[in-house]
Amino acid sequence: MSAIAEREVALVDLLDRLLGGGVVIAGEITLAVADVDLVHVSLRALVSSVETARPK
Amino acid sequence: MIELLAITDDPSPLRSPLRLVPAGEVGVVVAPADEGEADAEALWRRESLLEDLMRERALLPIRYGTRVEDDAAAAAAVAPRAGELAAALERVRGAVEVSVRAVAAGDPEPGPGAPEAVHERLAAAARENALHAGPELLRAAYLVDDAEVDGFVAAVRALQHEHPELSILCTGPWPPYSFAEAPER
């Protein structure tokens, strides 16, 4: 897998954890992520990187 | 506004921009809240602060984006759960989270038992595991003892070799995002 593809996979895992993991503490939750579509974009990147990451 | 980043029970001071706010028997790691929208670079910078911290002390990450007005509000928000959070810290102490996803590699189609077989082997090498719903055949997080991480990664490699019909995507070590809250009963 290329470095870029690995970073895309890691970004999907990071976003998963940021948005769905961690202790939930009472407070104002501000989800100020620049591109709301980021998760979907990255999932598409994940799928295409898997295509190119087939064993040689 | 300040952002709440993590819970720890180590009272030693933190490096700027992080600060420690005592809250009962635990402390809250806080930082000035970023204004505006976070792009991927900003998320990675935030993540690397937490990863540096997790190398030196046990911590529970706090859900991304949690903000309060000031230190007093941070202490007030955390103190009522301090006992429960101290117990949760014991659960993750000395371990890290590893993420594993499995998707079909293409041809041949994976058999119905393949993702389960992967999960079963990895779960046996982990302290705890959490299965998540997702579009993949397997989306899971494993809580792995620090000393067992190399062995866990070797197990992932061996499983990839045994299951060429799957692409196994493994990332980490992460702070224990998926093990910060007690499992639902």
gemmi code that builds the backbone of each chain (N, CA, C; Angstrom):
import gemmi

chains = {
    "A": [
        ("MET", (0.855, -1.186, 0.000), (0.000, 0.000, 0.000), (0.897, 1.244, 0.000)),
        ("SER", (0.549, 2.249, -0.809), (1.375, 3.454, -0.865), (1.233, 4.240, 0.440)),
        ("ALA", (2.168, 5.152, 0.677), (2.114, 5.975, 1.889), (0.814, 6.787, 1.923)),
        ("ILE", (0.401, 7.278, 0.760), (-0.829, 8.080, 0.713), (-2.036, 7.219, 1.070)),
        ("ALA", (-2.083, 5.999, 0.516), (-3.199, 5.104, 0.821), (-3.209, 4.756, 2.307)),
        ("GLU", (-2.028, 4.510, 2.871), (-1.961, 4.192, 4.299), (-2.478, 5.351, 5.133)),
        ("ARG", (-2.143, 6.572, 4.709), (-2.590, 7.739, 5.453), (-4.112, 7.892, 5.347)),
        ("GLU", (-4.676, 7.549, 4.181), (-6.133, 7.604, 4.031), (-6.804, 6.586, 4.948)),
        ("VAL", (-6.251, 5.376, 5.003), (-6.817, 4.356, 5.884), (-6.744, 4.833, 7.329)),
        ("ALA", (-5.585, 5.392, 7.705), (-5.422, 5.861, 9.072), (-6.378, 7.012, 9.369)),
        ("LEU", (-6.642, 7.867, 8.382), (-7.565, 8.988, 8.601), (-8.978, 8.475, 8.852)),
        ("VAL", (-9.383, 7.447, 8.127), (-10.704, 6.844, 8.374), (-10.769, 6.337, 9.812)),
        ("ASP", (-9.709, 5.643, 10.238), (-9.694, 5.110, 11.602), (-9.677, 6.234, 12.635)),
        ("LEU", (-8.935, 7.313, 12.338), (-8.893, 8.449, 13.275), (-10.286, 9.088, 13.384)),
        ("LEU", (-10.922, 9.345, 12.251), (-12.248, 9.993, 12.265), (-13.272, 9.132, 13.004)),
        ("ASP", (-13.227, 7.818, 12.757), (-14.086, 6.886, 13.487), (-13.956, 7.072, 14.980)),
        ("ARG", (-12.712, 7.177, 15.419), (-12.451, 7.252, 16.849), (-12.830, 8.611, 17.411)),
        ("LEU", (-12.501, 9.675, 16.662), (-12.817, 11.013, 17.146), (-14.325, 11.204, 17.264)),
        ("LEU", (-15.069, 10.705, 16.264), (-16.506, 10.980, 16.206), (-17.326, 9.967, 17.000)),
        ("GLY", (-16.785, 8.751, 17.188), (-17.582, 7.724, 17.847), (-16.979, 7.162, 19.117)),
        ("GLY", (-15.743, 7.558, 19.434), (-15.075, 6.978, 20.597), (-14.863, 8.000, 21.692)),
        ("GLY", (-14.176, 7.580, 22.728), (-13.831, 8.495, 23.806), (-14.917, 8.606, 24.863)),
        ("VAL", (-14.507, 9.157, 26.006), (-15.430, 9.366, 27.118), (-16.388, 10.497, 26.750)),
        ("VAL", (-17.673, 10.294, 27.021), (-18.659, 11.348, 26.772), (-18.843, 12.138, 28.061)),
        ("ILE", (-18.387, 13.391, 28.018), (-18.460, 14.283, 29.175), (-19.474, 15.384, 28.841)),
        ("ALA", (-20.266, 15.765, 29.855), (-21.225, 16.852, 29.619), (-20.467, 18.115, 29.247)),
        ("GLY", (-20.874, 18.741, 28.198), (-20.230, 19.976, 27.750), (-20.796, 20.305, 26.404)),
        ("GLU", (-20.321, 21.391, 25.845), (-20.782, 21.752, 24.519), (-20.001, 20.912, 23.521)),
        ("ILE", (-20.684, 20.169, 22.676), (-19.980, 19.366, 21.674), (-19.940, 20.171, 20.374)),
        ("THR", (-18.747, 20.513, 19.954), (-18.584, 21.270, 18.717), (-17.866, 20.379, 17.721)),
        ("LEU", (-18.551, 19.999, 16.687), (-17.890, 19.185, 15.671), (-17.540, 20.083, 14.501)),
        ("ALA", (-16.429, 20.755, 14.641), (-16.029, 21.712, 13.615), (-15.011, 21.062, 12.689)),
        ("VAL", (-15.468, 20.064, 11.953), (-14.581, 19.437, 10.972), (-14.812, 20.137, 9.640)),
        ("ALA", (-13.727, 20.506, 8.985), (-13.797, 21.388, 7.824), (-14.770, 20.864, 6.765)),
        ("ASP", (-14.631, 19.600, 6.411), (-15.445, 19.067, 5.336), (-16.300, 17.948, 5.887)),
        ("VAL", (-17.602, 18.193, 5.983), (-18.493, 17.189, 6.559), (-18.420, 15.902, 5.743)),
        ("ASP", (-18.084, 16.043, 4.491), (-18.009, 14.905, 3.583), (-16.722, 14.100, 3.753)),
        ("LEU", (-15.856, 14.600, 4.630), (-14.524, 14.003, 4.790), (-14.604, 12.492, 5.005)),
        ("VAL", (-15.546, 12.084, 5.868), (-15.638, 10.664, 6.210), (-15.969, 9.851, 4.963)),
        ("HIS", (-16.945, 10.345, 4.193), (-17.371, 9.596, 3.008), (-16.279, 9.607, 1.944)),
        ("VAL", (-15.653, 10.766, 1.780), (-14.548, 10.867, 0.825), (-13.473, 9.847, 1.178)),
        ("SER", (-13.158, 9.772, 2.482), (-12.081, 8.881, 2.907), (-12.472, 7.429, 2.748)),
        ("LEU", (-13.767, 7.125, 2.977), (-14.192, 5.738, 2.815), (-14.059, 5.324, 1.357)),
        ("ARG", (-14.372, 6.252, 0.438), (-14.182, 5.948, -0.974), (-12.708, 5.737, -1.257)),
        ("ALA", (-11.868, 6.600, -0.661), (-10.417, 6.465, -0.849), (-9.952, 5.119, -0.306)),
        ("LEU", (-10.574, 4.716, 0.821), (-10.218, 3.429, 1.424), (-10.496, 2.304, 0.440)),
        ("VAL", (-11.690, 2.328, -0.137), (-12.074, 1.271, -1.065), (-11.122, 1.245, -2.268)),
        ("SER", (-10.808, 2.423, -2.807), (-9.939, 2.428, -3.984), (-8.506, 2.062, -3.602)),
        ("SER", (-8.087, 2.404, -2.386), (-6.720, 2.046, -1.996), (-6.617, 0.542, -1.785)),
        ("VAL", (-7.725, -0.051, -1.349), (-7.721, -1.510, -1.195), (-7.553, -2.167, -2.557)),
        ("GLU", (-8.228, -1.600, -3.551), (-8.098, -2.136, -4.912), (-6.633, -2.166, -5.361)),
        ("THR", (-5.911, -1.103, -5.013), (-4.523, -1.011, -5.466), (-3.555, -1.697, -4.506)),
        ("ALA", (-4.098, -2.180, -3.382), (-3.216, -2.771, -2.372), (-3.229, -4.293, -2.426)),
        ("ARG", (-3.763, -4.826, -3.528), (-3.788, -6.287, -3.693), (-2.367, -6.841, -3.705)),
        ("PRO", (-2.202, -8.017, -3.127), (-0.863, -8.620, -3.128), (-0.357, -8.795, -4.566)),
        ("LYS", (0.884, -8.530, -4.763), (1.460, -8.617, -6.121), (1.623, -10.090, -6.510)),
    ],
    "B": [
        ("MET", (-13.047, 29.617, 25.539), (-13.449, 28.205, 25.626), (-12.200, 27.320, 25.684)),
        ("ILE", (-12.324, 26.218, 26.408), (-11.235, 25.235, 26.401), (-11.777, 23.894, 25.909)),
        ("GLU", (-10.920, 23.123, 25.283), (-11.317, 21.798, 24.824), (-10.837, 20.759, 25.826)),
        ("LEU", (-11.695, 19.789, 26.136), (-11.327, 18.697, 27.033), (-10.792, 17.551, 26.172)),
        ("LEU", (-9.544, 17.133, 26.444), (-8.903, 16.146, 25.576), (-8.864, 14.741, 26.164)),
        ("ALA", (-8.582, 14.649, 27.455), (-8.370, 13.319, 28.027), (-8.512, 13.349, 29.537)),
        ("ILE", (-8.728, 12.174, 30.102), (-8.747, 11.959, 31.555), (-7.471, 11.212, 31.915)),
        ("THR", (-6.812, 11.643, 32.994), (-5.622, 10.927, 33.460), (-5.640, 10.946, 34.986)),
        ("ASP", (-4.853, 10.052, 35.608), (-4.746, 10.138, 37.065), (-3.302, 10.418, 37.471)),
        ("ASP", (-2.481, 10.796, 36.481), (-1.091, 11.163, 36.748), (-1.040, 12.675, 36.968)),
        ("PRO", (-0.654, 13.104, 38.197), (-0.718, 14.542, 38.501), (0.464, 15.350, 37.968)),
        ("SER", (1.442, 14.700, 37.313), (2.612, 15.468, 36.878), (2.223, 16.471, 35.790)),
        ("PRO", (2.926, 17.617, 35.773), (2.511, 18.711, 34.887), (2.659, 18.363, 33.411)),
        ("LEU", (1.970, 19.107, 32.570), (1.941, 18.858, 31.130), (2.659, 19.969, 30.398)),
        ("ARG", (3.102, 19.651, 29.181), (3.765, 20.651, 28.348), (2.721, 21.479, 27.600)),
        ("SER", (3.024, 22.777, 27.427), (2.161, 23.670, 26.679), (1.938, 23.094, 25.276)),
        ("PRO", (0.723, 23.170, 24.684), (-0.444, 23.933, 25.139), (-1.359, 23.172, 26.090)),
        ("LEU", (-0.939, 21.995, 26.554), (-1.812, 21.207, 27.423), (-1.701, 21.664, 28.872)),
        ("ARG", (-2.805, 21.570, 29.583), (-2.811, 21.843, 31.030), (-3.643, 20.773, 31.708)),
        ("LEU", (-3.362, 20.567, 33.008), (-4.078, 19.562, 33.778), (-4.991, 20.263, 34.783)),
        ("VAL", (-6.278, 19.946, 34.753), (-7.244, 20.515, 35.693), (-7.701, 19.397, 36.624)),
        ("PRO", (-7.418, 19.506, 37.939), (-7.838, 18.440, 38.859), (-9.368, 18.346, 38.930)),
        ("ALA", (-9.875, 17.120, 39.001), (-11.321, 16.886, 39.122), (-11.516, 15.654, 39.981)),
        ("GLY", (-11.561, 15.845, 41.296), (-11.677, 14.705, 42.199), (-10.431, 13.854, 42.110)),
        ("GLU", (-10.606, 12.526, 41.999), (-9.434, 11.643, 42.002), (-8.760, 11.535, 40.634)),
        ("VAL", (-9.301, 12.198, 39.632), (-8.648, 12.202, 38.314), (-8.345, 13.649, 37.910)),
        ("GLY", (-7.744, 13.816, 36.739), (-7.485, 15.145, 36.195), (-7.947, 15.179, 34.741)),
        ("VAL", (-8.270, 16.384, 34.278), (-8.690, 16.551, 32.880), (-7.576, 17.263, 32.136)),
        ("VAL", (-7.156, 16.711, 31.023), (-6.177, 17.366, 30.153), (-6.952, 18.312, 29.236)),
        ("VAL", (-6.611, 19.607, 29.318), (-7.334, 20.602, 28.517), (-6.348, 21.390, 27.651)),
        ("ALA", (-6.881, 22.023, 26.635), (-6.093, 22.909, 25.767), (-7.008, 24.022, 25.298)),
        ("PRO", (-6.437, 25.175, 24.914), (-7.293, 26.224, 24.360), (-8.055, 25.669, 23.155)),
        ("ALA", (-9.350, 25.969, 23.077), (-10.151, 25.444, 21.965), (-9.791, 26.190, 20.687)),
        ("ASP", (-9.592, 25.410, 19.615), (-9.342, 26.023, 18.304), (-10.607, 26.716, 17.825)),
        ("GLU", (-10.446, 27.885, 17.254), (-11.585, 28.529, 16.601), (-11.653, 28.010, 15.174)),
        ("GLY", (-12.850, 28.032, 14.631), (-12.988, 27.658, 13.225), (-13.024, 26.166, 13.018)),
        ("GLU", (-12.877, 25.759, 11.786), (-13.027, 24.368, 11.419), (-11.687, 23.653, 11.417)),
        ("ALA", (-11.738, 22.392, 11.810), (-10.524, 21.585, 11.825), (-10.391, 20.854, 10.489)),
        ("ASP", (-9.236, 20.948, 9.871), (-8.990, 20.119, 8.685), (-8.198, 18.883, 9.128)),
        ("ALA", (-7.878, 18.020, 8.187), (-7.214, 16.770, 8.542), (-5.901, 17.031, 9.278)),
        ("GLU", (-5.149, 18.069, 8.849), (-3.873, 18.368, 9.514), (-4.087, 18.709, 10.983)),
        ("ALA", (-5.120, 19.511, 11.251), (-5.396, 19.910, 12.643), (-5.795, 18.698, 13.479)),
        ("LEU", (-6.547, 17.772, 12.881), (-6.946, 16.564, 13.612), (-5.723, 15.710, 13.937)),
        ("TRP", (-4.784, 15.635, 12.989), (-3.567, 14.844, 13.249), (-2.693, 15.501, 14.309)),
        ("ARG", (-2.634, 16.861, 14.303), (-1.850, 17.546, 15.349), (-2.430, 17.242, 16.727)),
        ("ARG", (-3.771, 17.290, 16.817), (-4.449, 16.990, 18.077), (-4.148, 15.550, 18.488)),
        ("GLU", (-4.218, 14.651, 17.508), (-3.975, 13.234, 17.782), (-2.547, 13.009, 18.281)),
        ("SER", (-1.585, 13.720, 17.685), (-0.199, 13.465, 18.097), (0.074, 13.986, 19.508)),
        ("LEU", (-0.652, 15.038, 19.926), (-0.538, 15.468, 21.329), (-0.971, 14.327, 22.253)),
        ("LEU", (-2.085, 13.691, 21.916), (-2.599, 12.590, 22.748), (-1.671, 11.377, 22.703)),
        ("GLU", (-1.122, 11.098, 21.513), (-0.248, 9.921, 21.404), (1.052, 10.120, 22.180)),
        ("ASP", (1.583, 11.351, 22.156), (2.775, 11.626, 22.968), (2.461, 11.396, 24.440)),
        ("LEU", (1.280, 11.871, 24.833), (0.872, 11.771, 26.228), (0.671, 10.315, 26.642)),
        ("MET", (0.125, 9.516, 25.730), (-0.180, 8.124, 26.099), (1.089, 7.307, 26.294)),
        ("ARG", (2.231, 7.794, 25.760), (3.482, 7.074, 25.980), (3.987, 7.263, 27.400)),
        ("GLU", (3.522, 8.334, 28.074), (4.056, 8.605, 29.412), (3.055, 8.364, 30.533)),
        ("ARG", (1.774, 8.226, 30.206), (0.799, 7.991, 31.273), (-0.469, 7.333, 30.725)),
        ("ALA", (-1.212, 6.657, 31.627), (-2.499, 6.083, 31.219), (-3.471, 7.225, 30.979)),
        ("LEU", (-4.278, 7.111, 29.926), (-5.273, 8.150, 29.666), (-6.508, 7.568, 28.992)),
        ("LEU", (-7.610, 8.302, 29.180), (-8.858, 8.012, 28.471), (-9.140, 9.204, 27.569)),
        ("PRO", (-9.149, 9.019, 26.248), (-9.491, 10.148, 25.382), (-10.927, 10.583, 25.639)),
        ("ILE", (-11.186, 11.881, 25.501), (-12.552, 12.418, 25.614), (-13.088, 12.631, 24.203)),
        ("ARG", (-14.396, 12.409, 24.013), (-15.040, 12.560, 22.707), (-14.629, 13.885, 22.047)),
        ("TYR", (-14.218, 13.806, 20.806), (-13.754, 14.973, 20.057), (-14.784, 16.102, 20.070)),
        ("GLY", (-14.266, 17.310, 20.310), (-15.129, 18.480, 20.219), (-15.785, 18.896, 21.522)),
        ("THR", (-15.467, 18.206, 22.636), (-16.080, 18.559, 23.919), (-15.431, 19.831, 24.469)),
        ("ARG", (-16.220, 20.890, 24.618), (-15.698, 22.174, 25.072), (-16.505, 22.704, 26.238)),
        ("VAL", (-15.816, 23.407, 27.131), (-16.502, 24.107, 28.219), (-15.893, 25.503, 28.324)),
        ("GLU", (-16.527, 26.337, 29.176), (-16.137, 27.735, 29.270), (-14.739, 27.894, 29.892)),
        ("ASP", (-14.508, 27.238, 31.042), (-13.256, 27.475, 31.762), (-12.893, 26.259, 32.624)),
        ("ASP", (-11.786, 26.385, 33.391), (-11.315, 25.274, 34.224), (-12.372, 24.813, 35.225)),
        ("ALA", (-13.100, 25.791, 35.832), (-14.113, 25.431, 36.828), (-15.190, 24.560, 36.187)),
        ("ALA", (-15.584, 24.915, 34.986), (-16.612, 24.128, 34.283), (-16.071, 22.753, 33.909)),
        ("ALA", (-14.787, 22.678, 33.575), (-14.177, 21.382, 33.234), (-14.201, 20.466, 34.457)),
        ("ALA", (-13.788, 20.990, 35.609), (-13.777, 20.196, 36.842), (-15.193, 19.777, 37.207)),
        ("ALA", (-16.150, 20.700, 37.064), (-17.541, 20.403, 37.424), (-18.131, 19.331, 36.515)),
        ("ALA", (-17.718, 19.301, 35.255), (-18.273, 18.328, 34.311), (-17.725, 16.926, 34.581)),
        ("VAL", (-16.485, 16.851, 35.064), (-15.826, 15.550, 35.209), (-15.963, 14.975, 36.621)),
        ("ALA", (-15.927, 15.843, 37.640), (-15.886, 15.382, 39.029), (-16.989, 14.377, 39.381)),
        ("PRO", (-18.243, 14.576, 38.928), (-19.290, 13.600, 39.307), (-18.990, 12.181, 38.823)),
        ("ARG", (-18.178, 12.044, 37.767), (-17.871, 10.706, 37.242), (-16.455, 10.265, 37.598)),
        ("ALA", (-15.777, 10.999, 38.503), (-14.351, 10.752, 38.751), (-14.075, 9.312, 39.180)),
        ("GLY", (-14.933, 8.764, 40.054), (-14.715, 7.403, 40.545), (-14.795, 6.381, 39.421)),
        ("GLU", (-15.819, 6.528, 38.624), (-16.032, 5.628, 37.490), (-14.888, 5.742, 36.475)),
        ("LEU", (-14.402, 6.977, 36.257), (-13.322, 7.195, 35.283), (-11.999, 6.643, 35.805)),
        ("ALA", (-11.795, 6.723, 37.134), (-10.584, 6.147, 37.723), (-10.573, 4.635, 37.489)),
        ("ALA", (-11.743, 4.008, 37.614), (-11.844, 2.562, 37.352), (-11.593, 2.273, 35.874)),
        ("ALA", (-12.102, 3.135, 35.000), (-11.909, 2.936, 33.559), (-10.429, 3.059, 33.192)),
        ("LEU", (-9.693, 3.922, 33.901), (-8.250, 4.058, 33.648), (-7.520, 2.754, 33.981)),
        ("GLU", (-7.965, 2.086, 35.031), (-7.336, 0.801, 35.382), (-7.540, -0.216, 34.267)),
        ("ARG", (-8.705, -0.122, 33.624), (-9.047, -1.067, 32.565), (-8.089, -0.947, 31.376)),
        ("VAL", (-7.606, 0.278, 31.093), (-6.776, 0.470, 29.899), (-5.290, 0.640, 30.216)),
        ("ARG", (-4.946, 0.702, 31.510), (-3.552, 0.993, 31.874), (-2.605, -0.058, 31.283)),
        ("GLY", (-1.539, 0.424, 30.662), (-0.546, -0.504, 30.117), (-0.952, -1.145, 28.804)),
        ("ALA", (-1.981, -0.579, 28.144), (-2.431, -1.163, 26.877), (-2.736, -0.052, 25.880)),
        ("VAL", (-2.767, -0.419, 24.616), (-3.094, 0.522, 23.546), (-4.176, -0.113, 22.669)),
        ("GLU", (-4.792, 0.729, 21.843), (-5.843, 0.236, 20.946), (-5.260, 0.004, 19.554)),
        ("VAL", (-5.617, -1.108, 18.952), (-5.232, -1.379, 17.568), (-6.513, -1.575, 16.767)),
        ("SER", (-6.578, -0.921, 15.607), (-7.744, -1.012, 14.742), (-7.508, -2.041, 13.649)),
        ("VAL", (-8.493, -2.869, 13.405), (-8.395, -3.842, 12.308), (-9.695, -3.810, 11.503)),
        ("ARG", (-9.564, -3.657, 10.200), (-10.692, -3.815, 9.288), (-10.331, -4.903, 8.295)),
        ("ALA", (-11.344, -5.638, 7.866), (-11.130, -6.603, 6.783), (-12.169, -6.351, 5.714)),
        ("VAL", (-11.718, -6.273, 4.474), (-12.619, -6.129, 3.331), (-12.252, -7.222, 2.326)),
        ("ALA", (-13.177, -7.485, 1.406), (-12.901, -8.492, 0.376), (-11.792, -7.974, -0.527)),
        ("ALA", (-10.812, -8.854, -0.806), (-9.696, -8.433, -1.654), (-10.086, -8.471, -3.124)),
        ("GLY", (-11.194, -9.147, -3.433), (-11.629, -9.222, -4.823), (-12.009, -10.642, -5.175)),
        ("ASP", (-11.116, -11.348, -5.808), (-11.383, -12.691, -6.259), (-10.389, -13.645, -5.620)),
        ("PRO", (-10.778, -14.759, -4.979), (-12.151, -15.235, -4.810), (-12.879, -14.492, -3.688)),
        ("GLU", (-14.200, -14.576, -3.654), (-14.979, -13.999, -2.574), (-14.619, -14.694, -1.261)),
        ("PRO", (-14.474, -13.936, -0.168), (-14.176, -14.572, 1.121), (-15.319, -15.488, 1.549)),
        ("GLY", (-14.983, -16.629, 2.138), (-15.995, -17.509, 2.700), (-16.656, -16.842, 3.895)),
        ("PRO", (-17.838, -17.348, 4.279), (-18.602, -16.681, 5.338), (-17.870, -16.680, 6.682)),
        ("GLY", (-16.999, -17.654, 6.919), (-16.359, -17.734, 8.226), (-15.050, -16.983, 8.350)),
        ("ALA", (-14.541, -16.433, 7.232), (-13.189, -15.859, 7.265), (-13.052, -14.660, 8.212)),
        ("PRO", (-13.958, -13.657, 8.135), (-13.796, -12.521, 9.049), (-13.904, -12.941, 10.516)),
        ("GLU", (-14.803, -13.911, 10.783), (-14.969, -14.389, 12.159), (-13.693, -15.091, 12.638)),
        ("ALA", (-13.072, -15.856, 11.746), (-11.840, -16.566, 12.115), (-10.731, -15.577, 12.443)),
        ("VAL", (-10.644, -14.502, 11.649), (-9.646, -13.452, 11.914), (-9.908, -12.825, 13.274)),
        ("HIS", (-11.169, -12.476, 13.501), (-11.510, -11.819, 14.771), (-11.204, -12.728, 15.964)),
        ("GLU", (-11.547, -14.003, 15.834), (-11.351, -14.934, 16.939), (-9.870, -15.018, 17.339)),
        ("ARG", (-9.000, -15.120, 16.316), (-7.558, -15.224, 16.597), (-7.032, -13.954, 17.250)),
        ("LEU", (-7.483, -12.780, 16.724), (-6.971, -11.511, 17.256), (-7.522, -11.248, 18.653)),
        ("ALA", (-8.782, -11.629, 18.872), (-9.379, -11.424, 20.197), (-8.602, -12.205, 21.253)),
        ("ALA", (-8.096, -13.391, 20.855), (-7.340, -14.215, 21.799), (-6.003, -13.568, 22.159)),
        ("ALA", (-5.498, -12.665, 21.293), (-4.209, -12.010, 21.533), (-4.387, -10.651, 22.210)),
        ("ALA", (-5.638, -10.293, 22.527), (-5.923, -8.960, 23.074), (-6.537, -9.062, 24.473)),
        ("ARG", (-6.420, -7.963, 25.224), (-7.015, -7.904, 26.557), (-8.540, -7.812, 26.443)),
        ("GLU", (-8.994, -6.971, 25.508), (-10.428, -6.815, 25.252), (-10.607, -6.514, 23.785)),
        ("ASN", (-11.845, -6.625, 23.308), (-12.104, -6.226, 21.928), (-13.468, -5.585, 21.826)),
        ("ALA", (-13.653, -4.815, 20.755), (-14.937, -4.157, 20.504), (-15.226, -4.278, 19.018)),
        ("LEU", (-16.374, -4.873, 18.692), (-16.784, -4.992, 17.291), (-17.690, -3.820, 16.954)),
        ("HIS", (-17.447, -3.214, 15.791), (-18.264, -2.077, 15.369), (-18.975, -2.417, 14.071)),
        ("ALA", (-20.164, -1.845, 13.910), (-20.881, -2.019, 12.653), (-20.226, -1.147, 11.589)),
        ("GLY", (-20.199, -1.616, 10.373), (-19.617, -0.825, 9.301), (-19.773, -1.559, 7.987)),
        ("PRO", (-19.374, -0.910, 6.919), (-19.513, -1.544, 5.609), (-18.501, -2.666, 5.364)),
        ("GLU", (-17.476, -2.761, 6.227), (-16.460, -3.779, 6.021), (-16.959, -5.148, 6.510)),
        ("LEU", (-16.260, -6.203, 6.147), (-16.594, -7.542, 6.647), (-16.256, -7.648, 8.133)),
        ("LEU", (-15.208, -6.935, 8.525), (-14.839, -6.884, 9.948), (-14.370, -5.472, 10.256)),
        ("ARG", (-14.932, -4.854, 11.280), (-14.433, -3.567, 11.774), (-14.337, -3.733, 13.278)),
        ("ALA", (-13.109, -3.783, 13.792), (-12.938, -4.105, 15.199), (-11.802, -3.301, 15.810)),
        ("ALA", (-11.881, -3.126, 17.122), (-10.797, -2.512, 17.877), (-10.360, -3.512, 18.939)),
        ("TYR", (-9.059, -3.582, 19.157), (-8.517, -4.523, 20.138), (-7.681, -3.737, 21.144)),
        ("LEU", (-7.865, -4.036, 22.417), (-7.065, -3.425, 23.473), (-5.916, -4.397, 23.752)),
        ("VAL", (-4.696, -3.961, 23.417), (-3.548, -4.868, 23.423), (-2.515, -4.372, 24.437)),
        ("ASP", (-2.026, -5.279, 25.274), (-0.978, -4.912, 26.238), (0.228, -4.360, 25.493)),
        ("ASP", (0.867, -3.309, 26.054), (2.029, -2.687, 25.410), (3.042, -3.733, 24.951)),
        ("ALA", (3.306, -4.704, 25.824), (4.342, -5.699, 25.531), (3.914, -6.691, 24.461)),
        ("GLU", (2.608, -6.726, 24.148), (2.093, -7.719, 23.200), (1.845, -7.141, 21.810)),
        ("VAL", (2.127, -5.822, 21.624), (1.768, -5.179, 20.354), (2.506, -5.829, 19.181)),
        ("ASP", (3.804, -6.082, 19.345), (4.565, -6.687, 18.239), (3.998, -8.058, 17.871)),
        ("GLY", (3.651, -8.840, 18.878), (3.075, -10.155, 18.636), (1.714, -10.052, 17.958)),
        ("PHE", (0.947, -9.025, 18.350), (-0.372, -8.825, 17.742), (-0.218, -8.493, 16.260)),
        ("VAL", (0.721, -7.588, 15.949), (0.945, -7.204, 14.548), (1.431, -8.410, 13.740)),
        ("ALA", (2.275, -9.246, 14.360), (2.733, -10.461, 13.681), (1.539, -11.379, 13.400)),
        ("ALA", (0.588, -11.446, 14.335), (-0.612, -12.273, 14.125), (-1.437, -11.725, 12.967)),
        ("VAL", (-1.532, -10.381, 12.866), (-2.265, -9.769, 11.745), (-1.587, -10.156, 10.427)),
        ("ARG", (-0.259, -10.075, 10.391), (0.472, -10.420, 9.163), (0.236, -11.873, 8.783)),
        ("ALA", (0.293, -12.755, 9.803), (0.094, -14.186, 9.541), (-1.317, -14.426, 8.997)),
        ("LEU", (-2.310, -13.738, 9.576), (-3.689, -13.913, 9.122), (-3.869, -13.400, 7.692)),
        ("GLN", (-3.190, -12.282, 7.367), (-3.268, -11.775, 5.993), (-2.708, -12.808, 5.016)),
        ("HIS", (-1.622, -13.456, 5.445), (-0.998, -14.481, 4.606), (-1.936, -15.678, 4.411)),
        ("GLU", (-2.622, -16.053, 5.506), (-3.535, -17.201, 5.440), (-4.816, -16.891, 4.688)),
        ("HIS", (-5.173, -15.600, 4.633), (-6.447, -15.196, 4.007), (-6.216, -14.185, 2.892)),
        ("PRO", (-5.659, -14.652, 1.763), (-5.417, -13.718, 0.657), (-6.722, -13.188, 0.059)),
        ("GLU", (-7.867, -13.831, 0.394), (-9.160, -13.365, -0.115), (-9.627, -12.117, 0.642)),
        ("LEU", (-8.911, -11.779, 1.746), (-9.234, -10.575, 2.518), (-8.103, -9.572, 2.398)),
        ("SER", (-8.463, -8.261, 2.441), (-7.450, -7.248, 2.702), (-7.628, -6.827, 4.153)),
        ("ILE", (-6.609, -7.045, 4.950), (-6.698, -6.702, 6.372), (-5.946, -5.397, 6.587)),
        ("LEU", (-6.675, -4.378, 7.070), (-6.117, -3.040, 7.260), (-5.965, -2.807, 8.752)),
        ("CYS", (-4.727, -2.604, 9.167), (-4.453, -2.520, 10.599), (-3.760, -1.187, 10.875)),
        ("THR", (-4.281, -0.408, 11.818), (-3.617, 0.841, 12.193), (-3.495, 0.923, 13.711)),
        ("GLY", (-2.563, 1.726, 14.150), (-2.358, 1.924, 15.576), (-0.863, 2.032, 15.849)),
        ("PRO", (-0.461, 2.073, 17.098), (-1.348, 2.048, 18.269), (-2.066, 3.387, 18.483)),
        ("TRP", (-3.328, 3.295, 18.862), (-4.151, 4.457, 19.172), (-4.359, 4.568, 20.679)),
        ("PRO", (-4.626, 5.784, 21.160), (-5.138, 5.879, 22.534), (-6.446, 5.066, 22.606)),
        ("PRO", (-6.856, 4.625, 23.796), (-7.970, 3.664, 23.876), (-9.356, 4.297, 23.674)),
        ("TYR", (-9.577, 4.887, 22.493), (-10.856, 5.541, 22.188), (-12.046, 4.599, 22.347)),
        ("SER", (-11.858, 3.338, 21.900), (-12.996, 2.412, 21.874), (-13.207, 1.709, 23.209)),
        ("PHE", (-12.330, 1.991, 24.183), (-12.428, 1.311, 25.478), (-12.503, 2.318, 26.623)),
        ("ALA", (-12.866, 3.566, 26.288), (-12.890, 4.623, 27.287), (-14.166, 4.580, 28.106)),
        ("GLU", (-15.255, 4.145, 27.486), (-16.516, 4.019, 28.208), (-16.720, 2.554, 28.559)),
        ("ALA", (-17.331, 2.287, 29.737), (-17.616, 0.909, 30.117), (-18.525, 0.289, 29.069)),
        ("PRO", (-18.343, -1.031, 28.780), (-19.215, -1.669, 27.783), (-20.679, -1.554, 28.222)),
        ("GLU", (-21.566, -1.444, 27.227), (-22.993, -1.363, 27.568), (-23.466, -2.695, 28.095)),
        ("ARG", (-24.267, -2.621, 29.149), (-24.775, -3.864, 29.739), (-26.193, -4.113, 29.270)),
    ],
}
model = gemmi.Model(1)
for chain_id, residues in chains.items():
    chain = gemmi.Chain(chain_id)
    for i, (resn, *xyz) in enumerate(residues, 1):
        res = gemmi.Residue()
        res.name, res.seqid = resn, gemmi.SeqId(i, " ")
        for name, pos in zip(("N", "CA", "C"), xyz):
            atom = gemmi.Atom()
            atom.name, atom.element = name, gemmi.Element(name[0])
            atom.pos, atom.b_iso = gemmi.Position(*pos), 0.0
            res.add_atom(atom)
        chain.add_residue(res)
    model.add_chain(chain)
structure = gemmi.Structure()
structure.add_model(model)
structure.setup_entities()
